[in-house]
Amino acid sequence: MILTSRRRFLAGLSAGALAASLPGTGAWALSAVTGFRQGVAEAAARHEVLAAFYRMRGFEGIWTGSDDRAVARRNALLTAMVEAPAHGLGVRRHDPQELVRTLQDARTPYEQGQAEVAMSRAFLRLAGDLNAGLLTPSKVTAQIKREVLAADPLAVITVFPDEEPTAFLRGLAPATAEYARLLREKIRLEALIASGGWGAAAPTAAIGPGQGGASVVALRDRLIDMGWLAPTATARYDGLVADAVRRFQAAHGLNPDGVAGEGTLSEVNLSATDRLRSVLVALERERWNAAPRGARHVWVNLTDFTAMVVDDDVPTFRTRAVIGAHDEDRETPEFSDLMQFMVINPSWFVPRSIIVNEYLPQLRGNPNAAGHLKITDSAGRVINRGSVNFASYSARSFPYAMHQPPGPSNALGVVKFMFPNPWNIYLHDTPAKDLFQREVRAFSHGCIRLADPRGFAYHLLARQSPDPKGVFDSKLQSGAETRVNLDQPIPVHLEYRTAFTTSRGGLQFRRDVYGRDARIWAALEAEGVEAAPLQG
């Protein structure tokens, strides 16, 4: 890995060397205690957490001084700042050289107190970035509903002086297997970019098996450079090329038909730098959501249009999914919750937004429109449509609710899986089975439709019944709406990852269907994150 100039600056900087680079031992002995404490108090007063921290310590320092523990803390922080770009945190955001200059320029006790607080500010910023990410998710896009589980900064800096500093700082980053795998892929892509990337792009016109010529040769060479095809001199789109295309398609969420259509070629021609950006975004997302997912959990990656049950990091059930359409009010949000029960033979209670935006305009023109739905008043009584002047109501004043009773044509199909949440999002069956054959499956009003909901139900019920299919089918055949509780509620994670790894290793990519990762990348770039190899 290429050393940056900053790494050269600190590569041989031992504890003794750092102590020698700072003002003399006599100055750092802090003989002018009052001046030092005044400098600390004034600098910390502008930072609520540091003001509380230093008040608890009587404005004594943790970084300044020539004792071994203070020197070890300084070196650990400066080294961690040098290593911050390895986590995708950006070079300019954590600048160890600037911090060292601050320490070296502090000549008077008052200035040394100010430098002490500067060290603490740098520590808290780095700790926060490593632990919970640079960005606030909801400020990047309102559809990211999850709360970042960040460590309390006052607790972090209060505990730090009593800990081994290097181990403490290294322990702030996510300890998940996914984070470690993404870091390895980041290093690999940076090395690849530094060596020239994947070479020339392939032509964009579709090509397929049996064809030959320059376009096939260009695709062949690109696939070889990318590692999908072993070196070969073939100039025809033969079985080896088709197999390589299929493997590439499978790893990028494309229909693995072995044909290099325009969509496949568009993905083939994305650069290693483009892919590195996706990995850097994935690292930030992992910092947002590094809490344990649960030994058994449901994982829905919106960009993959797939829902699966994961047991001990291994997918044990997988089904295709349809997600919310690409409209501002239909996109599926991102959050985690707890699946508590399923409803067999569900009724569909139409969300208010759909009632007033879609069905009310129809009813104004024809009171018998949407005849498959029951219209009820505030007491739950079905109203006589002929007695209502729907044209007299606005979206705000419409007083009725609408629902579809259980049945074979119900919008929710035969079962829905509930994890109650403020956004009324859940997983469910659907009668619109043809949509699961599409490559891009963004059509719903926000909920997750499953291609194999019965198999999903059987898999969940297998943990609490020796005959899960029999239990489900008996409830279904009754025709009655029936709630079935899960003996052990299951965490559900609705995620959005355009780059992710598998438990067996290997990097997968998906298209940015909602454009969320593009917005995250723009925000990271504004904070100084760069998708470029480390330069010497």
Phi, psi and omega in degrees: 000133185288134178280136172282167176300325178294323179292323175297322181300321186249001187302320181253020186276095179277174179301317180295320181296319179295317179301321180290333183282348182263169179306158189303159184305321181299318179295317184282356174289349174061049180295327178271075186301320183297315179297319179297311182296326177295318177298318177297311184299317183291318181291322182286336184300336181276002183225112189303314182294314182290328176299316179293319181298311184286331173299318179298332183263007184064027178067025172277152184270165174239346184255326188275153182115164182256005178292157187301322184290318178295318179297318180297320178296315180299313181297320180297317180294314181297320178295318178296325177293321175299322184276354183304318179299335177296337177267004182077030183264352178094145183280315186289335185289330182230095188251101182292328180297318179297321180292320178296320177299321178300317180293318182292329182279350182279103184260318182270159176305321179298315179295325178294324175296319177296320179294324176305313181290326176300321176297317181294321177298316179297321179297311182295324179294315179294316180300316179296317180296315181294321187279322188224005177093166182279329192252158169264112189309313185294340178280340178277314175208134185292343182279356172269104189266352188284147174267129180288132181273074183274143175292145180295122185298325179294320177295321182298310184284337177288321181284326189309314184301336182267000183254162171290118195294320182294313179296322180298313182295320179293333180281357181282332180288157180305140180262017184282153176297323180297318180297317179297318180293321178295322177298319178297319180291326176299313179299318181297315181292322178298318178295321179297315179297318180298332180267005175115357177076212187257016176077201185292147177286156175277157174301156186266349179285140184299140175221157184208181183308138178095340180281163178216184177106190188297323182294322178293319179297318179296318177295316178305311183296321179296316180295324177295312181299328181277352178088011180269345183224131175293150180309131180208153180260008184299141176248009179242154178280078185267191183298325180295317178295316180299319178296320178296320178297318179299316180296318177298315181299316181297325181279356181235016175071026181257160176296114187281067182265357178078005179256131181272078177282181184298321179295317178295316181294327176299319178288320178302322187273357172295140186280167175297330177292320175301316181292324178296322177302317180297322179292320178296322175295318179297323176297318177297317178297322180293326176293329177291330191224055184268005177294152178305135183279343184109138180304319170243129178207163174260128182240119177243109174266109187300322182290340181266350181053044184219142171240139179212156171263131182242127177241118179051049175073007180242123177296127180248350174207139182217139176214150175295154182221154170250134181247181181298146179293160183277065173231149186305323183265007181240345182302138178288128179284168177252126177192172175236145179205191185238117177286123187249333183198168172237155176241118178266139188058058185283152164274151174255111176268111190292127177301147182305320182298323179287321179303307188279334183269331185246313186273325179300315176302324178292318182293330178299323181273333184208106183297345178265005178297157180051050184295346178284352182254142173269137177252126186234153178272187185296340178267002179085009180274137178290130183267159173275111184302324184293343183265003185246133173267089184297333181295344182277355185254143171260175177300327181284324189265352184299120191264002191253158172253164180222143175209159177246121181295164177303150178163169185297336181259009180301141183300336180265003180068221187259351183201146171229150185244120194252130168227083191313130184209160184295344185260002177056042178258136177206175176260142182201167173285173176203146174282347183273072186288336184296335183293338181288349178275350180285152177284316175258120189238071179240091188223346189277179175274005178137329178287168182258116176268139183250138178287326182234069183291328180293315177300322177297316179295315180301318183296320179290318183286342181298338179284344184231007179210137176287346180228070185298324180293318180296318178299312182296311185296325180295320178292320182295316184291340179291336182077353182270145176292123189225129175269132176238112181284148172272126180301323177237100178307148188242129175299138176240131180238114173265106187244171181217094183236117174273348173224131179202162180250172174249162181297337178270004183093167181099142186255134179244149177230149176225160180286150183276076192300324179260356183074013183290319182291331174297321179291321178296317180298317179301320179291321177296318180298322178296337178268006175099006178284137182235140175260075182210153178293153178292132184253146178269000000 
